[in-house]
Amino acid sequence: MKKTSIQEIRKMIEHIQDENDPLFKQLTEDPRKGVKDLLHKWHQTKKQEQADRDHYKLMQTYEIKARKEGFHLIAGIDEVGRGPLAGPVVSAAVILDEKSYIPGLNDSKKLTEKKRDVLYDQILDEAVAIGIGIISAEEIDRINIYEATKKSMLEAVLNLRVQPDYLLLDATKINSIYPETSIVKGDAKSVSIAAASIVAKVTRDRMMKEYHNQYPQYGFHLHMGYGTKLHLNALNSYGPCTIHRKSFAPIKQLFE
């Protein structure tokens, strides 16, 4: 084994699944620091993989409970965009397969943009069905953000290509025709809601980046419509555009 280079060992160790592997036992006898470092990294990787599986299992608690009660097509629902001064409110409904395992799935707010994009693609591949609901700034102004949020969630459910039989929602009730459970901080406690939070977030962020191309003076690609200093300065300089929520302060004050 000493004649085997560290680079070669790095490739070989990727295929080791557990410590009973004969190769692993050989490597533990190799005195080179580089090999010891690789073994330490292998241990850390396996430890993280197990932690991810344990966390995922914990986040399946509500789905498992619903399945024991006889439900099978469980849709997690979440929204993004209640607080911004511009852009739509977007909701997603996601039905995951019972056997799906998407490591790293978590509340979208706790993830980097890069990680969200990776998980978004995985969710699209793994999901039984995904529905999106989008309510424009104009409609938010007309019916208020609370009603608009509920409407976007209902639209997301209606846009599922497979009809659900149970809904899990993040701290909201939409009084649909389906049995539903509202979970406080549900995007951190349910894999289905976490998946929905990621799909909603990525969908809305991509929309706001498209709006940046149309209205580059506001910097929508940077703040996604939230009331940052950059955004407020742009509002003072240019006034609101068509995707701004006219009923939201401080935009509302510009019309008083």
C-alpha positions as YAML, in Angstrom:
chain: A
units: angstrom
residues:
- id: 1
  name: MET
  ca: [0.00, 0.00, 0.00]
- id: 2
  name: LYS
  ca: [2.97, 2.29, 0.63]
- id: 3
  name: LYS
  ca: [3.74, 2.20, -3.08]
- id: 4
  name: THR
  ca: [0.28, 3.46, -3.88]
- id: 5
  name: SER
  ca: [0.22, 7.24, -4.25]
- id: 6
  name: ILE
  ca: [-1.97, 9.46, -2.07]
- id: 7
  name: GLN
  ca: [-3.79, 10.59, -5.21]
- id: 8
  name: GLU
  ca: [-4.64, 6.99, -6.11]
- id: 9
  name: ILE
  ca: [-5.77, 6.25, -2.56]
- id: 10
  name: ARG
  ca: [-8.01, 9.35, -2.64]
- id: 11
  name: LYS
  ca: [-9.89, 7.82, -5.58]
- id: 12
  name: MET
  ca: [-9.97, 4.33, -4.06]
- id: 13
  name: ILE
  ca: [-11.35, 5.48, -0.71]
- id: 14
  name: GLU
  ca: [-14.41, 7.02, -2.37]
- id: 15
  name: HIS
  ca: [-15.75, 3.50, -2.97]
- id: 16
  name: ILE
  ca: [-15.35, 2.26, 0.61]
- id: 17
  name: GLN
  ca: [-18.73, 1.96, 2.33]
- id: 18
  name: ASP
  ca: [-17.74, 0.74, 5.80]
- id: 19
  name: GLU
  ca: [-14.78, -0.01, 8.03]
- id: 20
  name: ASN
  ca: [-14.99, -3.77, 7.40]
- id: 21
  name: ASP
  ca: [-13.76, -3.27, 3.86]
- id: 22
  name: PRO
  ca: [-10.34, -5.05, 3.52]
- id: 23
  name: LEU
  ca: [-8.91, -1.97, 1.81]
- id: 24
  name: PHE
  ca: [-9.95, 0.22, 4.73]
- id: 25
  name: LYS
  ca: [-8.16, -2.09, 7.17]
- id: 26
  name: GLN
  ca: [-5.05, -1.94, 5.02]
- id: 27
  name: LEU
  ca: [-5.16, 1.85, 4.95]
- id: 28
  name: THR
  ca: [-5.33, 2.07, 8.75]
- id: 29
  name: GLU
  ca: [-1.86, 0.47, 8.86]
- id: 30
  name: ASP
  ca: [-0.37, 2.99, 6.43]
- id: 31
  name: PRO
  ca: [1.82, 5.42, 8.48]
- id: 32
  name: ARG
  ca: [1.70, 8.31, 5.98]
- id: 33
  name: LYS
  ca: [0.08, 11.51, 7.21]
- id: 34
  name: GLY
  ca: [-1.69, 11.98, 3.88]
- id: 35
  name: VAL
  ca: [-3.42, 8.62, 4.26]
- id: 36
  name: LYS
  ca: [-4.39, 9.36, 7.86]
- id: 37
  name: ASP
  ca: [-5.89, 12.67, 6.69]
- id: 38
  name: LEU
  ca: [-7.91, 10.86, 4.03]
- id: 39
  name: LEU
  ca: [-9.21, 8.36, 6.59]
- id: 40
  name: HIS
  ca: [-10.18, 11.21, 8.93]
- id: 41
  name: LYS
  ca: [-12.03, 12.93, 6.09]
- id: 42
  name: TRP
  ca: [-13.79, 9.63, 5.25]
- id: 43
  name: HIS
  ca: [-14.95, 9.32, 8.87]
- id: 44
  name: GLN
  ca: [-16.22, 12.90, 8.88]
- id: 45
  name: THR
  ca: [-18.08, 12.36, 5.60]
- id: 46
  name: LYS
  ca: [-19.75, 9.19, 6.89]
- id: 47
  name: LYS
  ca: [-20.64, 10.95, 10.14]
- id: 48
  name: GLN
  ca: [-22.29, 13.80, 8.19]
- id: 49
  name: GLU
  ca: [-24.13, 11.37, 5.94]
- id: 50
  name: GLN
  ca: [-25.58, 9.61, 8.99]
- id: 51
  name: ALA
  ca: [-26.51, 12.94, 10.57]
- id: 52
  name: ASP
  ca: [-28.31, 13.92, 7.34]
- id: 53
  name: ARG
  ca: [-30.23, 10.64, 7.34]
- id: 54
  name: ASP
  ca: [-31.20, 11.03, 11.00]
- id: 55
  name: HIS
  ca: [-32.35, 14.60, 10.40]
- id: 56
  name: TYR
  ca: [-34.32, 13.59, 7.31]
- id: 57
  name: LYS
  ca: [-36.00, 10.80, 9.29]
- id: 58
  name: LEU
  ca: [-36.94, 13.28, 12.02]
- id: 59
  name: MET
  ca: [-38.41, 15.60, 9.40]
- id: 60
  name: GLN
  ca: [-40.60, 12.77, 8.12]
- id: 61
  name: THR
  ca: [-42.51, 12.58, 11.43]
- id: 62
  name: TYR
  ca: [-45.64, 14.33, 10.16]
- id: 63
  name: GLU
  ca: [-45.64, 12.45, 6.86]
- id: 64
  name: ILE
  ca: [-45.27, 9.10, 8.65]
- id: 65
  name: LYS
  ca: [-48.11, 9.99, 11.02]
- id: 66
  name: ALA
  ca: [-50.38, 10.92, 8.11]
- id: 67
  name: ARG
  ca: [-49.58, 7.68, 6.28]
- id: 68
  name: LYS
  ca: [-50.44, 5.67, 9.38]
- id: 69
  name: GLU
  ca: [-53.82, 7.39, 9.30]
- id: 70
  name: GLY
  ca: [-54.38, 6.16, 5.74]
- id: 71
  name: PHE
  ca: [-53.17, 9.11, 3.65]
- id: 72
  name: HIS
  ca: [-50.65, 8.59, 0.88]
- id: 73
  name: LEU
  ca: [-50.44, 11.68, -1.35]
- id: 74
  name: ILE
  ca: [-49.25, 14.24, 1.19]
- id: 75
  name: ALA
  ca: [-48.54, 17.73, -0.13]
- id: 76
  name: GLY
  ca: [-46.29, 20.12, 1.74]
- id: 77
  name: ILE
  ca: [-47.10, 23.78, 1.08]
- id: 78
  name: ASP
  ca: [-45.08, 26.92, 1.74]
- id: 79
  name: GLU
  ca: [-44.84, 30.46, 0.45]
- id: 80
  name: VAL
  ca: [-42.20, 33.12, -0.06]
- id: 81
  name: GLY
  ca: [-42.59, 36.84, -0.59]
- id: 82
  name: ARG
  ca: [-44.95, 38.14, 2.06]
- id: 83
  name: GLY
  ca: [-42.62, 40.91, 3.20]
- id: 84
  name: PRO
  ca: [-41.05, 42.43, 0.05]
- id: 85
  name: LEU
  ca: [-42.04, 45.83, -1.33]
- id: 86
  name: ALA
  ca: [-42.06, 44.49, -4.88]
- id: 87
  name: GLY
  ca: [-42.84, 41.35, -6.83]
- id: 88
  name: PRO
  ca: [-45.32, 38.53, -6.37]
- id: 89
  name: VAL
  ca: [-46.02, 36.21, -3.49]
- id: 90
  name: VAL
  ca: [-45.19, 32.67, -4.62]
- id: 91
  name: SER
  ca: [-46.33, 29.37, -3.11]
- id: 92
  name: ALA
  ca: [-45.34, 25.82, -3.92]
- id: 93
  name: ALA
  ca: [-47.05, 22.51, -3.17]
- id: 94
  name: VAL
  ca: [-44.84, 19.42, -3.28]
- id: 95
  name: ILE
  ca: [-45.79, 15.75, -3.01]
- id: 96
  name: LEU
  ca: [-42.72, 13.62, -2.32]
- id: 97
  name: ASP
  ca: [-42.56, 9.88, -2.88]
- id: 98
  name: GLU
  ca: [-42.59, 7.92, 0.36]
- id: 99
  name: LYS
  ca: [-39.24, 6.36, -0.56]
- id: 100
  name: SER
  ca: [-37.55, 9.61, -1.58]
- id: 101
  name: TYR
  ca: [-34.39, 10.66, 0.19]
- id: 102
  name: ILE
  ca: [-33.01, 14.12, -0.55]
- id: 103
  name: PRO
  ca: [-30.02, 14.71, 1.75]
- id: 104
  name: GLY
  ca: [-29.60, 18.25, 3.03]
- id: 105
  name: LEU
  ca: [-33.28, 19.12, 2.69]
- id: 106
  name: ASN
  ca: [-34.10, 21.94, 5.08]
- id: 107
  name: ASP
  ca: [-35.83, 25.28, 5.47]
- id: 108
  name: SER
  ca: [-34.85, 27.33, 2.40]
- id: 109
  name: LYS
  ca: [-33.84, 30.29, 4.59]
- id: 110
  name: LYS
  ca: [-31.08, 28.18, 6.17]
- id: 111
  name: LEU
  ca: [-29.51, 27.25, 2.83]
- id: 112
  name: THR
  ca: [-27.17, 29.05, 0.47]
- id: 113
  name: GLU
  ca: [-28.41, 29.98, -2.99]
- id: 114
  name: LYS
  ca: [-26.09, 27.36, -4.51]
- id: 115
  name: LYS
  ca: [-27.43, 24.62, -2.21]
- id: 116
  name: ARG
  ca: [-31.03, 25.66, -2.90]
- id: 117
  name: ASP
  ca: [-30.43, 25.37, -6.65]
- id: 118
  name: VAL
  ca: [-28.97, 21.87, -6.25]
- id: 119
  name: LEU
  ca: [-31.87, 20.74, -4.04]
- id: 120
  name: TYR
  ca: [-34.40, 22.39, -6.36]
- id: 121
  name: ASP
  ca: [-33.22, 20.16, -9.23]
- id: 122
  name: GLN
  ca: [-33.30, 17.10, -6.99]
- id: 123
  name: ILE
  ca: [-36.83, 17.89, -5.81]
- id: 124
  name: LEU
  ca: [-38.00, 18.28, -9.41]
- id: 125
  name: ASP
  ca: [-36.52, 14.84, -10.18]
- id: 126
  name: GLU
  ca: [-37.87, 13.12, -7.06]
- id: 127
  name: ALA
  ca: [-41.31, 14.68, -6.56]
- id: 128
  name: VAL
  ca: [-44.53, 12.90, -7.45]
- id: 129
  name: ALA
  ca: [-46.00, 16.32, -8.27]
- id: 130
  name: ILE
  ca: [-45.24, 20.03, -7.89]
- id: 131
  name: GLY
  ca: [-47.70, 22.90, -8.10]
- id: 132
  name: ILE
  ca: [-46.92, 26.63, -8.15]
- id: 133
  name: GLY
  ca: [-49.21, 29.53, -7.21]
- id: 134
  name: ILE
  ca: [-48.27, 33.12, -8.08]
- id: 135
  name: ILE
  ca: [-50.15, 36.25, -7.05]
- id: 136
  name: SER
  ca: [-49.01, 39.55, -8.56]
- id: 137
  name: ALA
  ca: [-48.23, 42.79, -6.74]
- id: 138
  name: GLU
  ca: [-51.32, 44.32, -8.33]
- id: 139
  name: GLU
  ca: [-53.56, 41.65, -6.84]
- id: 140
  name: ILE
  ca: [-51.80, 41.87, -3.48]
- id: 141
  name: ASP
  ca: [-52.73, 45.56, -3.43]
- id: 142
  name: ARG
  ca: [-56.30, 44.69, -4.28]
- id: 143
  name: ILE
  ca: [-57.01, 41.90, -1.79]
- id: 144
  name: ASN
  ca: [-54.19, 42.40, 0.84]
- id: 145
  name: ILE
  ca: [-51.13, 40.24, 1.44]
- id: 146
  name: TYR
  ca: [-52.82, 37.83, 3.86]
- id: 147
  name: GLU
  ca: [-55.55, 36.90, 1.37]
- id: 148
  name: ALA
  ca: [-53.05, 36.87, -1.48]
- id: 149
  name: THR
  ca: [-50.84, 34.41, 0.40]
- id: 150
  name: LYS
  ca: [-53.74, 32.04, 1.02]
- id: 151
  name: LYS
  ca: [-54.83, 32.34, -2.61]
- id: 152
  name: SER
  ca: [-51.33, 31.51, -3.86]
- id: 153
  name: MET
  ca: [-51.29, 28.41, -1.65]
- id: 154
  name: LEU
  ca: [-54.67, 27.26, -2.93]
- id: 155
  name: GLU
  ca: [-53.52, 27.82, -6.51]
- id: 156
  name: ALA
  ca: [-50.39, 25.78, -5.84]
- id: 157
  name: VAL
  ca: [-52.56, 22.88, -4.65]
- id: 158
  name: LEU
  ca: [-54.88, 23.21, -7.66]
- id: 159
  name: ASN
  ca: [-51.87, 23.18, -10.00]
- id: 160
  name: LEU
  ca: [-50.65, 19.80, -8.76]
- id: 161
  name: ARG
  ca: [-51.00, 17.27, -11.58]
- id: 162
  name: VAL
  ca: [-51.80, 14.61, -8.96]
- id: 163
  name: GLN
  ca: [-54.59, 15.29, -6.50]
- id: 164
  name: PRO
  ca: [-53.35, 15.19, -2.89]
- id: 165
  name: ASP
  ca: [-55.27, 13.60, -0.05]
- id: 166
  name: TYR
  ca: [-53.61, 15.50, 2.81]
- id: 167
  name: LEU
  ca: [-51.92, 18.89, 3.24]
- id: 168
  name: LEU
  ca: [-49.10, 19.99, 5.53]
- id: 169
  name: LEU
  ca: [-48.74, 23.78, 5.80]
- id: 170
  name: ASP
  ca: [-46.21, 26.10, 7.39]
- id: 171
  name: ALA
  ca: [-48.08, 27.92, 10.18]
- id: 172
  name: THR
  ca: [-51.11, 28.60, 7.98]
- id: 173
  name: LYS
  ca: [-54.57, 27.25, 7.33]
- id: 174
  name: ILE
  ca: [-56.18, 27.60, 3.92]
- id: 175
  name: ASN
  ca: [-59.41, 25.68, 4.60]
- id: 176
  name: SER
  ca: [-59.20, 23.63, 1.42]
- id: 177
  name: ILE
  ca: [-61.32, 20.58, 0.59]
- id: 178
  name: TYR
  ca: [-58.50, 18.36, 1.93]
- id: 179
  name: PRO
  ca: [-57.59, 17.48, 5.52]
- id: 180
  name: GLU
  ca: [-54.74, 19.74, 6.57]
- id: 181
  name: THR
  ca: [-52.30, 20.27, 9.42]
- id: 182
  name: SER
  ca: [-50.68, 23.61, 10.19]
- id: 183
  name: ILE
  ca: [-47.16, 23.28, 11.65]
- id: 184
  name: VAL
  ca: [-45.33, 26.17, 13.32]
- id: 185
  name: LYS
  ca: [-41.89, 26.41, 11.67]
- id: 186
  name: GLY
  ca: [-43.03, 23.59, 9.43]
- id: 187
  name: ASP
  ca: [-40.32, 24.28, 6.86]
- id: 188
  name: ALA
  ca: [-37.81, 23.00, 9.45]
- id: 189
  name: LYS
  ca: [-39.96, 20.10, 10.67]
- id: 190
  name: SER
  ca: [-41.44, 18.50, 7.54]
- id: 191
  name: VAL
  ca: [-39.60, 17.25, 4.46]
- id: 192
  name: SER
  ca: [-42.61, 18.08, 2.28]
- id: 193
  name: ILE
  ca: [-42.88, 21.66, 3.52]
- id: 194
  name: ALA
  ca: [-39.10, 22.10, 3.33]
- id: 195
  name: ALA
  ca: [-39.19, 20.95, -0.29]
- id: 196
  name: ALA
  ca: [-42.03, 23.39, -0.99]
- id: 197
  name: SER
  ca: [-40.11, 26.24, 0.65]
- id: 198
  name: ILE
  ca: [-37.12, 25.59, -1.62]
- id: 199
  name: VAL
  ca: [-39.22, 25.37, -4.79]
- id: 200
  name: ALA
  ca: [-41.10, 28.57, -3.90]
- id: 201
  name: LYS
  ca: [-37.90, 30.45, -3.01]
- id: 202
  name: VAL
  ca: [-35.98, 29.44, -6.14]
- id: 203
  name: THR
  ca: [-39.01, 30.14, -8.35]
- id: 204
  name: ARG
  ca: [-39.53, 33.63, -6.92]
- id: 205
  name: ASP
  ca: [-35.83, 34.53, -6.90]
- id: 206
  name: ARG
  ca: [-35.55, 33.62, -10.56]
- id: 207
  name: MET
  ca: [-38.59, 35.75, -11.33]
- id: 208
  name: MET
  ca: [-37.06, 38.72, -9.52]
- id: 209
  name: LYS
  ca: [-33.82, 38.31, -11.47]
- id: 210
  name: GLU
  ca: [-35.87, 38.46, -14.67]
- id: 211
  name: TYR
  ca: [-37.55, 41.62, -13.39]
- id: 212
  name: HIS
  ca: [-34.07, 43.07, -12.86]
- id: 213
  name: ASN
  ca: [-33.53, 42.85, -16.60]
- id: 214
  name: GLN
  ca: [-36.70, 44.87, -17.11]
- id: 215
  name: TYR
  ca: [-36.10, 47.35, -14.27]
- id: 216
  name: PRO
  ca: [-32.31, 47.39, -13.65]
- id: 217
  name: GLN
  ca: [-32.37, 50.62, -11.64]
- id: 218
  name: TYR
  ca: [-33.85, 48.92, -8.55]
- id: 219
  name: GLY
  ca: [-31.37, 46.05, -8.09]
- id: 220
  name: PHE
  ca: [-34.06, 43.38, -7.77]
- id: 221
  name: HIS
  ca: [-31.45, 40.66, -8.45]
- id: 222
  name: LEU
  ca: [-29.71, 41.61, -5.21]
- id: 223
  name: HIS
  ca: [-32.54, 42.09, -2.70]
- id: 224
  name: MET
  ca: [-35.44, 40.26, -4.40]
- id: 225
  name: GLY
  ca: [-37.76, 43.17, -3.67]
- id: 226
  name: TYR
  ca: [-37.15, 43.43, 0.07]
- id: 227
  name: GLY
  ca: [-36.80, 46.86, 1.67]
- id: 228
  name: THR
  ca: [-33.02, 47.13, 1.77]
- id: 229
  name: LYS
  ca: [-31.22, 50.47, 1.83]
- id: 230
  name: LEU
  ca: [-30.30, 50.02, -1.83]
- id: 231
  name: HIS
  ca: [-33.94, 49.41, -2.74]
- id: 232
  name: LEU
  ca: [-35.25, 52.33, -0.68]
- id: 233
  name: ASN
  ca: [-32.69, 54.68, -2.21]
- id: 234
  name: ALA
  ca: [-33.75, 53.56, -5.69]
- id: 235
  name: LEU
  ca: [-37.41, 54.15, -4.79]
- id: 236
  name: ASN
  ca: [-36.59, 57.68, -3.68]
- id: 237
  name: SER
  ca: [-34.71, 58.32, -6.90]
- id: 238
  name: TYR
  ca: [-36.99, 56.67, -9.45]
- id: 239
  name: GLY
  ca: [-40.32, 56.13, -7.71]
- id: 240
  name: PRO
  ca: [-42.19, 52.80, -7.93]
- id: 241
  name: CYS
  ca: [-42.52, 50.62, -11.02]
- id: 242
  name: THR
  ca: [-45.35, 48.30, -12.08]
- id: 243
  name: ILE
  ca: [-44.28, 45.43, -9.81]
- id: 244
  name: HIS
  ca: [-44.12, 47.51, -6.64]
- id: 245
  name: ARG
  ca: [-46.81, 46.96, -4.03]
- id: 246
  name: LYS
  ca: [-48.54, 50.32, -3.83]
- id: 247
  name: SER
  ca: [-50.36, 49.40, -0.60]
- id: 248
  name: PHE
  ca: [-47.09, 48.78, 1.28]
- id: 249
  name: ALA
  ca: [-45.32, 51.45, 3.27]
- id: 250
  name: PRO
  ca: [-43.09, 53.27, 2.35]
- id: 251
  name: ILE
  ca: [-44.43, 53.12, -1.23]
- id: 252
  name: LYS
  ca: [-47.90, 54.04, -0.07]
- id: 253
  name: GLN
  ca: [-46.49, 57.25, 1.42]
- id: 254
  name: LEU
  ca: [-45.31, 58.34, -2.01]
- id: 255
  name: PHE
  ca: [-48.93, 58.62, -3.09]
- id: 256
  name: GLU
  ca: [-50.22, 60.45, -0.04]
...
